[in-house]
């Protein structure tokens, strides 16, 4: 049976923890901001750097 009392806060905290671990292991995490998994502020908290949007291609 589906639990309609699901706590999304815990799920988001787990996602941020996973992204933090990925960053600690040397993986690029910019794609997580681009897909909306974390915010630019979360990116800054994790990396210590401001997030910069990638340049758009004009092709």
PyMOL Python script that loads the backbone (N, CA, C, O; Angstrom):
from pymol import cmd

cmd.read_pdbstr("""\
ATOM      1  N   UNK A   1       0.838  -1.176   0.000  1.00  0.00           N
ATOM      2  CA  UNK A   1       0.000   0.000   0.000  1.00  0.00           C
ATOM      3  C   UNK A   1       0.889   1.246   0.000  1.00  0.00           C
ATOM      4  O   UNK A   1       1.928   1.266   0.660  1.00  0.00           O
ATOM      5  N   UNK A   2       0.494   2.258  -0.719  1.00  0.00           N
ATOM      6  CA  UNK A   2       1.261   3.508  -0.798  1.00  0.00           C
ATOM      7  C   UNK A   2       1.071   4.323   0.473  1.00  0.00           C
ATOM      8  O   UNK A   2      -0.049   4.451   0.967  1.00  0.00           O
ATOM      9  N   UNK A   3       2.141   4.865   0.996  1.00  0.00           N
ATOM     10  CA  UNK A   3       2.087   5.697   2.191  1.00  0.00           C
ATOM     11  C   UNK A   3       1.882   7.145   1.770  1.00  0.00           C
ATOM     12  O   UNK A   3       2.803   7.777   1.254  1.00  0.00           O
ATOM     13  N   UNK A   4       0.685   7.674   1.983  1.00  0.00           N
ATOM     14  CA  UNK A   4       0.385   9.052   1.602  1.00  0.00           C
ATOM     15  C   UNK A   4       0.935  10.069   2.595  1.00  0.00           C
ATOM     16  O   UNK A   4       0.799  11.277   2.398  1.00  0.00           O
ATOM     17  N   UNK A   5       1.548   9.579   3.646  1.00  0.00           N
ATOM     18  CA  UNK A   5       2.117  10.444   4.669  1.00  0.00           C
ATOM     19  C   UNK A   5       3.635  10.530   4.491  1.00  0.00           C
ATOM     20  O   UNK A   5       4.372  10.660   5.468  1.00  0.00           O
ATOM     21  N   UNK A   6       4.096  10.458   3.238  1.00  0.00           N
ATOM     22  CA  UNK A   6       5.518  10.459   2.927  1.00  0.00           C
ATOM     23  C   UNK A   6       6.137  11.808   3.273  1.00  0.00           C
ATOM     24  O   UNK A   6       5.554  12.852   2.983  1.00  0.00           O
ATOM     25  N   UNK A   7       7.303  11.790   3.887  1.00  0.00           N
ATOM     26  CA  UNK A   7       7.999  13.009   4.285  1.00  0.00           C
ATOM     27  C   UNK A   7       9.014  13.392   3.208  1.00  0.00           C
ATOM     28  O   UNK A   7      10.113  12.839   3.162  1.00  0.00           O
ATOM     29  N   UNK A   8       8.647  14.331   2.349  1.00  0.00           N
ATOM     30  CA  UNK A   8       9.517  14.759   1.248  1.00  0.00           C
ATOM     31  C   UNK A   8      10.772  15.445   1.758  1.00  0.00           C
ATOM     32  O   UNK A   8      11.799  15.439   1.079  1.00  0.00           O
ATOM     33  N   UNK A   9      10.706  16.032   2.940  1.00  0.00           N
ATOM     34  CA  UNK A   9      11.874  16.708   3.506  1.00  0.00           C
ATOM     35  C   UNK A   9      13.023  15.716   3.687  1.00  0.00           C
ATOM     36  O   UNK A   9      14.172  16.025   3.368  1.00  0.00           O
ATOM     37  N   UNK A  10      12.711  14.529   4.197  1.00  0.00           N
ATOM     38  CA  UNK A  10      13.746  13.513   4.377  1.00  0.00           C
ATOM     39  C   UNK A  10      14.316  13.074   3.038  1.00  0.00           C
ATOM     40  O   UNK A  10      15.517  12.833   2.917  1.00  0.00           O
ATOM     41  N   UNK A  11      13.467  12.973   2.046  1.00  0.00           N
ATOM     42  CA  UNK A  11      13.913  12.575   0.714  1.00  0.00           C
ATOM     43  C   UNK A  11      14.860  13.613   0.124  1.00  0.00           C
ATOM     44  O   UNK A  11      15.886  13.260  -0.458  1.00  0.00           O
ATOM     45  N   UNK A  12      14.523  14.883   0.270  1.00  0.00           N
ATOM     46  CA  UNK A  12      15.375  15.952  -0.261  1.00  0.00           C
ATOM     47  C   UNK A  12      16.696  16.022   0.508  1.00  0.00           C
ATOM     48  O   UNK A  12      17.743  16.290  -0.082  1.00  0.00           O
ATOM     49  N   UNK A  13      16.650  15.786   1.807  1.00  0.00           N
ATOM     50  CA  UNK A  13      17.883  15.786   2.601  1.00  0.00           C
ATOM     51  C   UNK A  13      18.777  14.627   2.180  1.00  0.00           C
ATOM     52  O   UNK A  13      19.999  14.768   2.147  1.00  0.00           O
ATOM     53  N   UNK A  14      18.184  13.492   1.860  1.00  0.00           N
ATOM     54  CA  UNK A  14      18.965  12.342   1.394  1.00  0.00           C
ATOM     55  C   UNK A  14      19.603  12.655   0.044  1.00  0.00           C
ATOM     56  O   UNK A  14      20.751  12.286  -0.203  1.00  0.00           O
ATOM     57  N   UNK A  15      18.854  13.339  -0.837  1.00  0.00           N
ATOM     58  CA  UNK A  15      19.389  13.717  -2.149  1.00  0.00           C
ATOM     59  C   UNK A  15      20.572  14.662  -1.983  1.00  0.00           C
ATOM     60  O   UNK A  15      21.600  14.491  -2.638  1.00  0.00           O
ATOM     61  N   UNK A  16      20.434  15.651  -1.116  1.00  0.00           N
ATOM     62  CA  UNK A  16      21.532  16.592  -0.897  1.00  0.00           C
ATOM     63  C   UNK A  16      22.745  15.891  -0.300  1.00  0.00           C
ATOM     64  O   UNK A  16      23.881  16.228  -0.633  1.00  0.00           O
ATOM     65  N   UNK A  17      22.518  14.934   0.564  1.00  0.00           N
ATOM     66  CA  UNK A  17      23.612  14.167   1.147  1.00  0.00           C
ATOM     67  C   UNK A  17      24.340  13.363   0.072  1.00  0.00           C
ATOM     68  O   UNK A  17      25.570  13.298   0.064  1.00  0.00           O
ATOM     69  N   UNK A  18      23.585  12.757  -0.826  1.00  0.00           N
ATOM     70  CA  UNK A  18      24.169  11.997  -1.932  1.00  0.00           C
ATOM     71  C   UNK A  18      24.990  12.905  -2.852  1.00  0.00           C
ATOM     72  O   UNK A  18      26.076  12.530  -3.294  1.00  0.00           O
ATOM     73  N   UNK A  19      24.473  14.082  -3.132  1.00  0.00           N
ATOM     74  CA  UNK A  19      25.187  15.028  -3.991  1.00  0.00           C
ATOM     75  C   UNK A  19      26.454  15.520  -3.296  1.00  0.00           C
ATOM     76  O   UNK A  19      27.499  15.660  -3.932  1.00  0.00           O
ATOM     77  N   UNK A  20      26.363  15.780  -1.995  1.00  0.00           N
ATOM     78  CA  UNK A  20      27.548  16.189  -1.226  1.00  0.00           C
ATOM     79  C   UNK A  20      28.620  15.106  -1.297  1.00  0.00           C
ATOM     80  O   UNK A  20      29.797  15.407  -1.497  1.00  0.00           O
ATOM     81  N   UNK A  21      28.218  13.859  -1.135  1.00  0.00           N
ATOM     82  CA  UNK A  21      29.170  12.745  -1.192  1.00  0.00           C
ATOM     83  C   UNK A  21      29.793  12.651  -2.584  1.00  0.00           C
ATOM     84  O   UNK A  21      30.996  12.422  -2.712  1.00  0.00           O
ATOM     85  N   UNK A  22      28.981  12.827  -3.620  1.00  0.00           N
ATOM     86  CA  UNK A  22      29.495  12.789  -4.994  1.00  0.00           C
ATOM     87  C   UNK A  22      30.550  13.876  -5.198  1.00  0.00           C
ATOM     88  O   UNK A  22      31.598  13.633  -5.796  1.00  0.00           O
ATOM     89  N   UNK A  23      30.261  15.073  -4.696  1.00  0.00           N
ATOM     90  CA  UNK A  23      31.205  16.189  -4.809  1.00  0.00           C
ATOM     91  C   UNK A  23      32.492  15.870  -4.053  1.00  0.00           C
ATOM     92  O   UNK A  23      33.591  16.127  -4.544  1.00  0.00           O
ATOM     93  N   UNK A  24      32.343  15.307  -2.851  1.00  0.00           N
ATOM     94  CA  UNK A  24      33.515  14.952  -2.059  1.00  0.00           C
ATOM     95  C   UNK A  24      34.401  13.938  -2.777  1.00  0.00           C
ATOM     96  O   UNK A  24      35.619  13.931  -2.596  1.00  0.00           O
ATOM     97  N   UNK A  25      33.793  13.095  -3.581  1.00  0.00           N
ATOM     98  CA  UNK A  25      34.537  12.090  -4.348  1.00  0.00           C
ATOM     99  C   UNK A  25      35.092  12.647  -5.659  1.00  0.00           C
ATOM    100  O   UNK A  25      35.763  11.928  -6.399  1.00  0.00           O
ATOM    101  N   UNK A  26      34.820  13.920  -5.953  1.00  0.00           N
ATOM    102  CA  UNK A  26      35.393  14.555  -7.135  1.00  0.00           C
ATOM    103  C   UNK A  26      34.483  14.615  -8.346  1.00  0.00           C
ATOM    104  O   UNK A  26      34.922  15.005  -9.428  1.00  0.00           O
ATOM    105  N   UNK A  27      33.226  14.236  -8.185  1.00  0.00           N
ATOM    106  CA  UNK A  27      32.300  14.269  -9.324  1.00  0.00           C
ATOM    107  C   UNK A  27      31.768  15.685  -9.527  1.00  0.00           C
ATOM    108  O   UNK A  27      31.524  16.396  -8.553  1.00  0.00           O
ATOM    109  N   UNK A  28      31.586  16.105 -10.786  1.00  0.00           N
ATOM    110  CA  UNK A  28      30.979  17.415 -11.032  1.00  0.00           C
ATOM    111  C   UNK A  28      29.495  17.373 -10.650  1.00  0.00           C
ATOM    112  O   UNK A  28      28.809  16.390 -10.927  1.00  0.00           O
ATOM    113  N   UNK A  29      29.009  18.429 -10.023  1.00  0.00           N
ATOM    114  CA  UNK A  29      27.613  18.422  -9.575  1.00  0.00           C
ATOM    115  C   UNK A  29      26.761  19.512 -10.233  1.00  0.00           C
ATOM    116  O   UNK A  29      25.614  19.722  -9.839  1.00  0.00           O
ATOM    117  N   UNK A  30      27.309  20.194 -11.220  1.00  0.00           N
ATOM    118  CA  UNK A  30      26.558  21.255 -11.887  1.00  0.00           C
ATOM    119  C   UNK A  30      25.252  20.738 -12.495  1.00  0.00           C
ATOM    120  O   UNK A  30      24.244  21.445 -12.519  1.00  0.00           O
ATOM    121  N   UNK A  31      25.284  19.501 -12.983  1.00  0.00           N
ATOM    122  CA  UNK A  31      24.097  18.937 -13.625  1.00  0.00           C
ATOM    123  C   UNK A  31      22.935  18.826 -12.635  1.00  0.00           C
ATOM    124  O   UNK A  31      21.775  18.875 -13.045  1.00  0.00           O
ATOM    125  N   UNK A  32      23.225  18.678 -11.349  1.00  0.00           N
ATOM    126  CA  UNK A  32      22.153  18.596 -10.360  1.00  0.00           C
ATOM    127  C   UNK A  32      21.417  19.923 -10.220  1.00  0.00           C
ATOM    128  O   UNK A  32      20.221  19.939  -9.931  1.00  0.00           O
ATOM    129  N   UNK A  33      22.115  21.027 -10.420  1.00  0.00           N
ATOM    130  CA  UNK A  33      21.468  22.340 -10.410  1.00  0.00           C
ATOM    131  C   UNK A  33      20.658  22.492 -11.695  1.00  0.00           C
ATOM    132  O   UNK A  33      19.526  22.974 -11.665  1.00  0.00           O
ATOM    133  N   UNK A  34      21.233  22.082 -12.814  1.00  0.00           N
ATOM    134  CA  UNK A  34      20.559  22.216 -14.105  1.00  0.00           C
ATOM    135  C   UNK A  34      19.267  21.414 -14.167  1.00  0.00           C
ATOM    136  O   UNK A  34      18.310  21.825 -14.823  1.00  0.00           O
ATOM    137  N   UNK A  35      19.235  20.271 -13.484  1.00  0.00           N
ATOM    138  CA  UNK A  35      18.028  19.435 -13.508  1.00  0.00           C
ATOM    139  C   UNK A  35      17.056  19.782 -12.389  1.00  0.00           C
ATOM    140  O   UNK A  35      15.940  19.263 -12.360  1.00  0.00           O
ATOM    141  N   UNK A  36      17.459  20.647 -11.475  1.00  0.00           N
ATOM    142  CA  UNK A  36      16.571  21.061 -10.395  1.00  0.00           C
ATOM    143  C   UNK A  36      16.639  20.185  -9.151  1.00  0.00           C
ATOM    144  O   UNK A  36      15.827  20.348  -8.240  1.00  0.00           O
ATOM    145  N   UNK A  37      17.592  19.261  -9.098  1.00  0.00           N
ATOM    146  CA  UNK A  37      17.722  18.407  -7.920  1.00  0.00           C
ATOM    147  C   UNK A  37      18.178  19.212  -6.701  1.00  0.00           C
ATOM    148  O   UNK A  37      17.794  18.909  -5.571  1.00  0.00           O
ATOM    149  N   UNK A  38      18.999  20.240  -6.938  1.00  0.00           N
ATOM    150  CA  UNK A  38      19.405  21.167  -5.887  1.00  0.00           C
ATOM    151  C   UNK A  38      19.331  22.577  -6.446  1.00  0.00           C
ATOM    152  O   UNK A  38      19.301  22.774  -7.660  1.00  0.00           O
ATOM    153  N   UNK A  39      19.303  23.549  -5.558  1.00  0.00           N
ATOM    154  CA  UNK A  39      19.261  24.947  -5.983  1.00  0.00           C
ATOM    155  C   UNK A  39      20.677  25.504  -6.111  1.00  0.00           C
ATOM    156  O   UNK A  39      21.649  24.877  -5.689  1.00  0.00           O
ATOM    157  N   UNK A  40      20.771  26.677  -6.694  1.00  0.00           N
ATOM    158  CA  UNK A  40      22.071  27.345  -6.799  1.00  0.00           C
ATOM    159  C   UNK A  40      22.629  27.636  -5.407  1.00  0.00           C
ATOM    160  O   UNK A  40      23.844  27.602  -5.212  1.00  0.00           O
ATOM    161  N   UNK A  41      21.759  27.920  -4.440  1.00  0.00           N
ATOM    162  CA  UNK A  41      22.217  28.159  -3.060  1.00  0.00           C
ATOM    163  C   UNK A  41      22.767  26.873  -2.453  1.00  0.00           C
ATOM    164  O   UNK A  41      23.769  26.899  -1.737  1.00  0.00           O
ATOM    165  N   UNK A  42      22.105  25.737  -2.743  1.00  0.00           N
ATOM    166  CA  UNK A  42      22.619  24.454  -2.260  1.00  0.00           C
ATOM    167  C   UNK A  42      23.993  24.179  -2.862  1.00  0.00           C
ATOM    168  O   UNK A  42      24.898  23.709  -2.172  1.00  0.00           O
ATOM    169  N   UNK A  43      24.145  24.475  -4.156  1.00  0.00           N
ATOM    170  CA  UNK A  43      25.426  24.304  -4.844  1.00  0.00           C
ATOM    171  C   UNK A  43      26.506  25.114  -4.133  1.00  0.00           C
ATOM    172  O   UNK A  43      27.611  24.624  -3.900  1.00  0.00           O
ATOM    173  N   UNK A  44      26.175  26.355  -3.794  1.00  0.00           N
ATOM    174  CA  UNK A  44      27.143  27.219  -3.115  1.00  0.00           C
ATOM    175  C   UNK A  44      27.501  26.670  -1.738  1.00  0.00           C
ATOM    176  O   UNK A  44      28.663  26.722  -1.335  1.00  0.00           O
ATOM    177  N   UNK A  45      26.509  26.141  -1.008  1.00  0.00           N
ATOM    178  CA  UNK A  45      26.785  25.558   0.312  1.00  0.00           C
ATOM    179  C   UNK A  45      27.708  24.350   0.197  1.00  0.00           C
ATOM    180  O   UNK A  45      28.584  24.154   1.039  1.00  0.00           O
ATOM    181  N   UNK A  46      27.517  23.550  -0.830  1.00  0.00           N
ATOM    182  CA  UNK A  46      28.309  22.334  -1.000  1.00  0.00           C
ATOM    183  C   UNK A  46      29.729  22.646  -1.465  1.00  0.00           C
ATOM    184  O   UNK A  46      30.702  22.115  -0.928  1.00  0.00           O
ATOM    185  N   UNK A  47      29.835  23.518  -2.475  1.00  0.00           N
ATOM    186  CA  UNK A  47      31.137  23.755  -3.096  1.00  0.00           C
ATOM    187  C   UNK A  47      31.892  24.964  -2.550  1.00  0.00           C
ATOM    188  O   UNK A  47      33.119  25.021  -2.635  1.00  0.00           O
ATOM    189  N   UNK A  48      31.170  25.923  -1.994  1.00  0.00           N
ATOM    190  CA  UNK A  48      31.796  27.170  -1.557  1.00  0.00           C
ATOM    191  C   UNK A  48      31.939  28.170  -2.687  1.00  0.00           C
ATOM    192  O   UNK A  48      32.446  29.272  -2.478  1.00  0.00           O
ATOM    193  N   UNK A  49      31.494  27.798  -3.895  1.00  0.00           N
ATOM    194  CA  UNK A  49      31.571  28.663  -5.067  1.00  0.00           C
ATOM    195  C   UNK A  49      30.169  29.027  -5.542  1.00  0.00           C
ATOM    196  O   UNK A  49      29.221  28.269  -5.338  1.00  0.00           O
ATOM    197  N   UNK A  50      30.042  30.197  -6.179  1.00  0.00           N
ATOM    198  CA  UNK A  50      28.769  30.572  -6.787  1.00  0.00           C
ATOM    199  C   UNK A  50      28.509  29.705  -8.003  1.00  0.00           C
ATOM    200  O   UNK A  50      29.439  29.348  -8.726  1.00  0.00           O
ATOM    201  N   UNK A  51      27.234  29.361  -8.236  1.00  0.00           N
ATOM    202  CA  UNK A  51      26.871  28.600  -9.426  1.00  0.00           C
ATOM    203  C   UNK A  51      26.728  29.563 -10.587  1.00  0.00           C
ATOM    204  O   UNK A  51      26.070  30.597 -10.470  1.00  0.00           O
ATOM    205  N   UNK A  52      27.346  29.223 -11.707  1.00  0.00           N
ATOM    206  CA  UNK A  52      27.230  30.031 -12.918  1.00  0.00           C
ATOM    207  C   UNK A  52      26.526  29.217 -13.982  1.00  0.00           C
ATOM    208  O   UNK A  52      26.921  28.091 -14.282  1.00  0.00           O
ATOM    209  N   UNK A  53      25.482  29.792 -14.550  1.00  0.00           N
ATOM    210  CA  UNK A  53      24.751  29.112 -15.634  1.00  0.00           C
ATOM    211  C   UNK A  53      25.699  28.859 -16.792  1.00  0.00           C
ATOM    212  O   UNK A  53      26.516  29.719 -17.122  1.00  0.00           O
ATOM    213  N   UNK A  54      25.603  27.686 -17.416  1.00  0.00           N
ATOM    214  CA  UNK A  54      26.446  27.432 -18.589  1.00  0.00           C
ATOM    215  C   UNK A  54      26.034  28.323 -19.751  1.00  0.00           C
ATOM    216  O   UNK A  54      24.867  28.685 -19.894  1.00  0.00           O
ATOM    217  N   UNK A  55      27.003  28.664 -20.566  1.00  0.00           N
ATOM    218  CA  UNK A  55      26.715  29.498 -21.738  1.00  0.00           C
ATOM    219  C   UNK A  55      25.832  28.719 -22.702  1.00  0.00           C
ATOM    220  O   UNK A  55      26.041  27.527 -22.930  1.00  0.00           O
ATOM    221  N   UNK A  56      24.857  29.399 -23.257  1.00  0.00           N
ATOM    222  CA  UNK A  56      23.936  28.752 -24.198  1.00  0.00           C
ATOM    223  C   UNK A  56      24.585  28.683 -25.584  1.00  0.00           C
ATOM    224  O   UNK A  56      25.236  29.626 -26.035  1.00  0.00           O
ATOM    225  N   UNK A  57      24.392  27.573 -26.220  1.00  0.00           N
ATOM    226  CA  UNK A  57      24.921  27.382 -27.573  1.00  0.00           C
ATOM    227  C   UNK A  57      24.037  28.115 -28.565  1.00  0.00           C
ATOM    228  O   UNK A  57      22.819  28.158 -28.394  1.00  0.00           O
ATOM    229  N   UNK A  58      24.636  28.696 -29.607  1.00  0.00           N
ATOM    230  CA  UNK A  58      23.859  29.409 -30.631  1.00  0.00           C
ATOM    231  C   UNK A  58      23.755  28.616 -31.907  1.00  0.00           C
ATOM    232  O   UNK A  58      23.439  29.170 -32.960  1.00  0.00           O
ATOM    233  N   UNK A  59      24.021  27.308 -31.828  1.00  0.00           N
ATOM    234  CA  UNK A  59      23.954  26.460 -33.031  1.00  0.00           C
ATOM    235  C   UNK A  59      22.541  26.228 -33.459  1.00  0.00           C
ATOM    236  O   UNK A  59      22.302  25.538 -34.450  1.00  0.00           O
TER     237      UNK A  59
END
""", "prot")
cmd.dss("prot")
cmd.show_as("cartoon", "prot")
cmd.util.cbc("prot")
cmd.orient("prot")
